[in-house]
Every structure is written in C-alpha cells, then in structure tokens.
Amino acid sequence: MKFRLGTALTGALLLGALPAFTESDPDLSARHVAAAEAAAGDELAHVLGHCSKIGKSFTIPHDKGHEMLERLIGKGDPRTTAVFDNLIFLGTAWVTAWAIPTSDGIILIDALNNEDEAKRYIEGGLRDIGLDPVDIKKIVVSHAHGDHYGGAVYLKDKYGAEIIMSETDWQELEKDELQFDDPLWGRPPQRDVSVGDGATVTLGDTTITLLETPGHTPGTLSTIVPVTDDGELHKAIIWGGNGLNFGPDAGRFVQMIDSQRRLAAMAREEGFDVFLSNHKTLDGTYTKLDAMEAGAEGNPFVIGSDKVERAFTALSHCVAAQLASFDPEAVPAD
C-alpha cells in the first residue's frame, strides 16, 4: 500500500507552503511567538517546535513520504526505563509507548509502528525491566495514525488485549482512505472498545482518565495517569498528538488551541505536575532520562503544575502563530 496523504490540501500539504489565496498577519504571529517563548522560558524550550516553523514549507511530496518515515523509524535507540513506580517508558528516539503496570496486568498507551517494534521495544522492553508482556490487558491508542496503532493488532492477537480508541478516531480508521498510510506500519485495528471525553479505564488498582483533545486528529485522546515516585503520588498528563500535519484547516487549528488551553486550565485546577507526550522530543524524555542516570536529585519528570500549565500555554500560542500565518481572523481571542 502506498503512502497516502488524503486530499491535496488536508494531507499532502503539511503547513508552511500555503496557497496563494491565503492571508497572513505577521505581527499577530510574532505576538503569539513572543507569548509562547515567555510562557516556556528556558526550561520548556522543547515545546516551541511549531513556533520555529512559521513561513517555512512542510509539504511532503507523495514519493518522499515513505523515505521520510523510513528514516524516522530507523532512528531506533530504545531506552526502556521505569520513570515512575508505575510508568515505564518504551519506544525509540522517535516514537513512544508508555506501560502502566497495575495489580491486574498492564495498560499500554500506544503500540509503536509495527509488529517488529512491538516485539523488540514493547515485549522486549517489558521483559528487560522484569515485566511479562502476557500481562498486557488494555491498549489505549492515542490517535488514528500508524506510528501509534501499528503494533496493536499483533499484541491483541497474541495476548487478547482490548484496543481502546475514541469513537471519533475509530470512524477515521473506517474511512475509505486513511489520512496517512504506509507499508512500514502495521494494519489498522478493527473497531474494539470505543470511548468519549472523560471516560475512565480501570485495571486492578489503577484508573486512568481519557480526555478527547481534538486537533492533531479529530478524536485524539490525552491521558491522565496517577503515578507514584517512591510512593509519593503525582498526576501525569500524556498529551495525545501535536503535529500540524493536516494542512491549512483553520477549524482543526482552533480545535488544537482549544484543547491546549483546556489542559492548561486543568493543570492549574487539578494539579497535573508531570507533562508527557508520545514523541520524546516534545516532553524532553531523553534529557530527563540522562538526568536520572546522572543521579539528579528528585525525579526530573516531576515539573510542577505551574510548568505543565506553561507548557500547554506555550503550545497553544505556537499553534495560534501558525494559524495567523494563513487565517488570522480565525485565531481565537486570548
């Protein structure tokens, strides 16, 4: 199956090389970039990726899509680590899966690109850390892209794990043509467990909460996970999808801004003090793993609710800056 990018505007154009009919407000973009940088400061500069790409071309020609994905998958470099008592980092230098061991088995957040990665980085990583992959009972797929569902069918077939996704993104996978597809990805799962905003998933002694945070896909899920560090309780939020890879669709940009603003407010109100992602560059996973290995005092993944709020605030301003580059009237008021 060929790498497909949906329609010419909503798929092949990944932002930046915008159609001639679009408008732009460079001053508004600049104001949002400045606001993002102020919110992030030096400590959270890794969340500012979208702010650095305004005005640049991110069109991926159809014949280059497979080559790009091949390079990303080839990054490898797994670093399986228990970052909390009950949260395990699995994956590679490009894409992440998180394992949550409970008293009655393992909840997996995302399943990497394909069966081979599921074998090497999920099964192998769990064994390396003293866990048995046979205990995988539930797989939450954050969104309907192959780098997150690619190994799910293999794990379901082998261990009987149920696959959980938002109803909205199940519908995305059931369309005649996927937004993205490539033979390097495992096949999309068939509809299994469908959830909506605010759904909870319980396994043994652990309950996680799923929030529908649309933007990256129409039904992206972000996950609230109660974690402990040497028995001390913290609240992690795993941001479900951040790429602006759906073309100049102002409605989707607004959805993402709204989702990020919602989580910024929740960080403050509910005390999220751990910010995580399913791509290690966004949450600085490897930098934090380096700090852990160097014997850092305290857990570097615990950044406090103020910084989690600032991270989501910075993300929202970067997306607003991008939106201002082609449809400034659509940018939501602060």
Residue pairs with C-beta under 8 A, 6 or more apart in sequence:
1 181
1 182
1 183
2 62
2 66
2 181
2 182
3 62
3 65
3 66
3 69
3 180
3 181
3 182
4 11
4 62
4 177
4 178
4 179
4 180
4 181
5 11
5 12
5 60
5 62
5 65
5 179
5 180
6 12
6 177
6 178
6 179
6 180
9 19
9 247
9 248
9 249
10 179
10 246
10 247
10 249
11 179
11 180
11 246
11 247
12 59
12 60
12 61
12 62
12 247
13 58
13 59
13 247
13 248
14 58
14 59
14 60
14 244
14 245
14 247
15 53
15 58
15 244
15 245
15 247
15 248
15 322
16 53
16 54
16 55
16 56
16 57
16 58
16 59
17 57
17 58
17 59
18 24
18 248
18 325
18 326
19 248
22 248
22 326
22 327
23 326
23 327
23 328
23 329
24 324
24 325
24 326
24 328
25 324
25 325
25 328
26 325
28 321
28 324
28 328
28 331
29 54
29 321
29 322
29 324
29 325
30 321
32 317
32 318
32 320
32 321
32 324
32 331
33 51
33 54
33 317
33 318
33 321
35 313
35 317
36 48
36 51
36 313
36 314
36 315
36 316
36 317
36 318
36 321
37 48
37 51
37 314
39 310
39 311
39 313
39 314
39 317
40 47
40 48
40 310
40 311
40 314
41 310
43 303
43 307
44 307
44 310
44 311
44 314
46 281
46 282
46 283
46 284
46 287
47 282
47 311
47 314
47 315
47 318
48 314
48 318
49 281
49 282
49 318
50 242
50 244
50 315
50 318
50 319
50 321
50 322
51 317
51 318
51 321
53 322
54 321
54 322
54 325
55 325
58 245
60 68
65 180
65 182
66 182
66 183
66 184
69 182
69 184
70 184
72 94
72 95
72 147
73 92
73 94
73 113
73 117
73 184
75 92
75 93
75 94
76 92
76 93
77 92
77 93
78 90
78 91
78 92
78 120
78 121
78 125
79 89
79 286
79 289
80 88
80 89
80 90
80 121
80 124
80 125
80 126
80 128
80 129
81 88
81 89
81 129
81 289
81 292
82 88
82 89
82 129
83 89
83 288
83 289
83 292
83 299
83 301
84 227
84 228
84 229
84 234
84 236
84 274
84 299
84 301
85 227
85 228
85 229
85 230
85 231
86 100
86 101
86 102
86 206
86 227
86 228
87 98
87 99
87 100
87 225
87 227
87 236
88 98
88 99
88 100
88 101
88 125
88 126
88 129
88 131
89 96
89 98
89 285
89 289
90 96
90 97
90 98
90 99
90 112
90 121
90 122
90 125
90 126
91 97
91 112
91 121
91 125
91 280
92 112
92 117
92 121
93 280
93 286
94 147
94 279
94 280
95 110
95 112
95 113
95 147
95 148
95 278
95 279
95 280
96 110
96 277
96 278
96 279
96 280
96 285
97 108
97 109
97 110
97 111
97 112
97 121
97 122
97 278
98 108
98 109
98 110
98 225
98 238
98 276
98 278
99 106
99 107
99 108
99 109
99 122
99 125
99 126
99 131
99 136
100 106
100 107
100 108
100 109
100 203
100 206
100 208
100 225
101 131
101 135
102 203
102 204
102 205
102 206
103 204
103 205
103 206
104 137
104 203
104 204
104 205
105 135
105 136
105 137
105 138
105 203
105 204
106 126
106 131
106 133
106 135
106 136
106 137
106 138
106 203
107 137
107 138
107 139
107 140
107 201
107 203
107 206
107 208
108 122
108 136
108 138
108 139
108 140
108 155
108 161
109 140
109 142
109 223
109 225
109 238
109 278
110 139
110 140
110 141
110 142
110 148
110 149
110 278
111 118
111 122
111 139
111 141
111 148
111 149
111 150
111 151
111 152
111 154
111 155
111 186
112 118
112 121
112 122
112 147
112 148
112 150
112 151
113 146
113 147
113 150
113 151
113 184
113 185
113 186
114 146
114 150
114 151
114 154
114 184
114 185
114 186
115 150
115 151
115 153
115 154
115 186
117 150
117 151
118 150
118 151
118 152
118 154
118 155
118 186
119 154
122 133
122 136
122 151
122 155
123 133
126 132
126 133
126 136
127 133
133 155
133 159
134 159
136 155
136 159
136 161
137 159
137 161
137 162
137 203
138 161
138 162
138 164
138 201
138 203
139 152
139 155
139 156
139 161
139 162
139 163
139 164
140 164
140 165
140 201
140 208
140 210
140 221
140 223
141 148
141 149
141 152
141 163
141 164
141 165
141 169
141 189
141 221
142 148
142 220
142 221
142 222
142 223
142 238
142 240
142 241
142 278
143 165
143 166
143 169
143 216
143 217
143 219
143 220
143 221
143 240
143 241
144 165
144 169
144 170
144 172
144 173
144 178
144 179
144 188
144 217
144 219
145 179
145 180
145 217
145 241
146 180
146 181
146 182
146 184
146 185
146 186
146 188
147 185
148 278
149 163
149 165
149 173
149 185
149 186
149 188
149 189
150 185
150 186
151 186
152 163
152 186
152 189
153 186
153 187
153 188
153 189
154 186
155 161
156 162
156 163
156 189
156 192
162 192
162 193
163 189
163 192
163 193
164 192
164 193
164 194
164 195
164 201
164 210
165 173
165 189
165 192
165 193
165 194
165 195
165 219
165 221
166 194
166 195
166 196
166 210
166 212
166 219
166 220
166 221
167 194
167 195
167 196
167 219
168 212
168 214
168 217
168 218
168 219
169 217
169 218
169 219
169 220
169 221
170 191
170 194
170 219
171 219
172 178
172 179
172 217
172 218
172 219
173 188
173 189
173 191
174 191
178 188
179 217
179 246
180 245
195 201
195 210
195 221
196 212
197 210
197 211
197 212
198 209
198 210
198 211
199 209
199 210
200 207
200 208
200 209
200 210
201 207
201 208
201 209
201 210
202 208
206 226
207 226
208 223
208 224
208 225
208 226
209 223
209 224
210 221
210 222
210 223
210 224
211 221
211 222
211 223
211 224
211 262
211 263
212 219
212 220
212 221
213 220
213 221
213 222
213 239
213 240
213 241
213 259
213 260
213 262
213 263
214 220
214 252
214 255
214 256
214 259
215 241
215 252
215 253
215 255
215 256
215 257
215 258
215 259
215 260
215 319
216 240
216 241
216 242
216 243
216 244
216 245
216 246
216 256
217 241
218 252
218 255
220 240
220 241
220 259
221 240
222 237
222 238
222 239
222 240
222 259
222 263
223 237
223 238
223 240
224 235
224 236
224 237
224 270
224 272
225 235
225 236
225 237
225 238
226 233
226 234
226 235
226 236
227 233
227 234
227 235
227 236
227 274
228 234
229 299
229 302
234 273
234 274
234 302
235 270
235 271
235 272
235 273
235 274
236 272
236 273
236 274
236 275
236 276
236 301
237 263
237 266
237 267
237 272
237 274
237 275
237 276
237 308
238 276
238 277
238 278
239 263
239 275
239 276
239 277
239 278
239 282
239 283
239 312
239 315
240 278
241 278
242 277
242 279
242 282
242 315
244 253
244 256
244 319
244 322
246 252
248 326
248 327
250 323
250 326
250 327
250 330
251 330
253 319
253 320
253 322
253 323
253 327
253 330
254 323
254 330
254 332
256 316
256 319
257 316
257 319
257 320
257 323
257 331
257 332
258 332
260 312
260 313
260 315
260 316
260 319
261 312
261 313
261 316
263 272
263 312
264 309
264 310
264 312
264 313
264 316
265 309
266 272
267 305
267 308
267 309
267 312
268 305
268 306
268 309
271 305
272 305
272 308
272 309
273 302
273 303
273 304
273 305
273 308
274 301
274 302
274 303
274 308
275 283
275 303
275 307
275 308
275 311
275 312
276 283
276 285
276 301
277 283
277 285
280 286
287 300
288 300
288 301
291 300
292 299
292 300
320 331
320 332
323 330
323 331
324 331
